[in-house]
Amino acid sequence: MQFHSTLTSQSRRSLPEGIPYSAEAMKQDMRRIRDVWASCQGDRDRNAIYAYLSAVYGLIAWWSVEGREIDRAQAAVCLQHLGVSDREDAFSAIIRCTADPEKVDKRTRSKWSRAMRYAAEYKDLDEPLDQFIKRKGGINECAARWSRRLRRLDEIKHRKRVLEEDPNSD
């Protein structure tokens, strides 16, 4: 699970260690996000989904300030008695915990997660998630941008590995 935080390691070190976050607080957060999900499902406006995505994004952003997004997302999955996956990012985990699985399949969950990971990396802190995503071309385009970014990073890693193995291969 990854989440880009604008906090430097220095400012993270200044945060209090072990801010309490009980199982009850986790349940309340999951209930709150499920309520937003239910509300947006009852709304015919095509932009209603942004309220849900913003709620998920906000929770993960809050957890990431403490560097706890991974373990808390896994704890949320455990509280829901769902299988924990090492390959699942925090956004996907919370979507899986709070959205109706009959309406949000793994492809949709992946697309939404990629769009939010793209936003986590590039969105200004003061810009609302929905405005950022719309400005960048929508959910599908943000998800595609994130996928392209990951492919470029993989290509760079591959080239670096090749150069390390054979410096004369250039």
C-alpha positions in Angstrom: 0.0 0.0 0.0 1.3 3.4 -0.9 0.3 6.9 -0.2 2.3 10.0 -0.9 2.4 12.4 1.9 3.6 16.0 1.7 5.0 15.7 5.1 8.8 15.4 5.2 10.3 12.7 7.4 11.4 15.5 9.7 7.9 16.7 10.3 6.6 13.2 10.7 9.1 12.6 13.5 7.6 15.6 15.3 4.2 13.9 15.4 3.2 12.3 18.7 3.9 8.6 18.8 1.0 6.2 18.8 -2.0 8.4 18.7 -4.8 6.2 19.9 -7.2 4.9 17.3 -9.6 2.3 18.7 -11.5 -0.4 17.0 -14.7 1.6 17.8 -13.2 4.7 16.1 -12.4 2.5 13.1 -16.0 1.1 13.0 -17.4 4.7 13.2 -15.2 5.8 10.3 -16.3 2.8 8.2 -19.9 3.4 9.1 -19.6 7.1 8.1 -18.1 6.2 4.7 -20.7 3.5 4.2 -23.4 6.1 4.9 -21.8 8.4 2.2 -21.8 5.4 -0.1 -25.5 4.8 0.5 -26.2 8.5 0.0 -24.4 8.8 -3.3 -26.1 5.6 -4.5 -29.5 7.2 -3.9 -28.5 10.3 -5.9 -29.1 10.3 -9.7 -26.4 13.0 -10.2 -23.5 11.4 -12.1 -21.1 13.5 -9.9 -22.5 12.0 -6.7 -19.7 9.4 -6.6 -17.2 12.2 -5.8 -18.7 12.5 -2.3 -17.9 8.9 -1.6 -14.4 9.0 -3.2 -13.7 12.2 -1.2 -14.7 10.5 2.0 -12.4 7.6 1.3 -9.6 9.9 0.2 -9.9 12.1 3.3 -9.7 9.1 5.6 -6.6 7.7 4.0 -5.0 11.2 3.8 -5.7 11.6 7.6 -4.1 8.2 8.3 -1.1 8.9 6.1 -0.2 12.0 8.1 0.9 9.5 10.8 2.2 7.0 8.3 -0.4 4.5 9.4 -2.5 4.1 6.2 -1.3 0.6 5.5 -1.8 -1.0 8.9 -5.1 0.9 9.5 -6.5 -0.2 6.1 -5.5 -3.8 6.9 -7.2 -3.5 10.3 -10.4 -2.2 8.6 -10.3 -5.2 6.3 -9.9 -7.5 9.3 -12.7 -5.8 11.2 -15.0 -6.5 8.2 -13.8 -10.2 8.2 -12.4 -9.9 4.7 -9.2 -11.5 3.5 -6.2 -9.2 3.8 -4.1 -8.9 0.6 -0.5 -7.7 0.6 -1.0 -6.3 -2.9 -4.0 -4.2 -2.0 -3.4 -0.5 -1.4 -5.2 1.5 1.3 -7.7 3.1 -1.0 -8.8 -0.3 -2.5 -9.0 -1.8 1.0 -11.4 0.9 2.3 -13.5 0.8 -0.9 -13.8 -3.0 -0.4 -14.9 -2.4 3.2 -17.5 0.3 2.5 -18.9 -0.1 -1.0 -21.5 -2.6 -2.1 -19.5 -5.5 -3.8 -22.4 -6.1 -6.1 -22.0 -2.6 -7.6 -18.2 -2.2 -7.3 -16.3 -5.0 -8.8 -12.5 -5.4 -8.6 -12.0 -3.4 -11.8 -14.0 -0.4 -10.7 -12.3 -0.6 -7.3 -8.9 -0.6 -9.0 -9.8 2.3 -11.3 -11.0 4.4 -8.3 -7.9 3.5 -6.3 -5.6 4.4 -9.2 -7.4 7.8 -9.6 -7.0 8.5 -5.9 -3.4 7.4 -5.8 -2.7 9.8 -8.7 -4.5 12.6 -6.8 -2.4 11.7 -3.6 0.7 12.2 -5.6 -0.2 15.4 -7.6 -3.1 17.2 -6.0 -2.5 20.4 -4.1 -3.6 20.0 -0.4 -6.2 22.8 -0.7 -7.8 21.6 -3.9 -10.9 19.4 -3.5 -10.6 15.9 -4.9 -13.5 16.2 -7.2 -12.2 19.4 -8.8 -8.7 17.9 -9.2 -10.1 14.8 -10.9 -12.4 16.7 -13.2 -9.6 19.2 -14.1 -7.4 16.2 -15.0 -10.0 14.7 -17.3 -12.1 12.6 -14.9 -11.8 9.3 -13.0 -10.8 7.2 -16.0 -8.1 9.7 -17.2 -6.6 10.0 -13.7 -6.5 6.2 -13.4 -4.9 6.0 -16.8 -2.3 8.6 -15.9 -1.4 6.7 -12.7 -1.0 3.5 -14.7 1.3 5.3 -17.2 3.3 6.7 -14.4 3.8 3.2 -12.9 4.8 1.8 -16.3 7.4 4.6 -16.7 8.8 3.9 -13.2 9.0 0.2 -14.0 10.9 1.0 -17.3 13.3 3.2 -15.4 13.9 0.5 -12.8 14.5 -2.0 -15.6 17.0 0.2 -17.4 18.8 0.9 -14.1 19.0 -2.9 -13.4 20.4 -3.5 -16.9 23.0 -0.8 -16.5 24.0 -2.2 -13.1 24.5 -5.6 -14.6 26.3 -4.4 -17.7 27.5 -0.8 -17.6 28.7 -1.0 -21.2 25.2 -1.9 -22.6 24.3 1.7 -23.3 
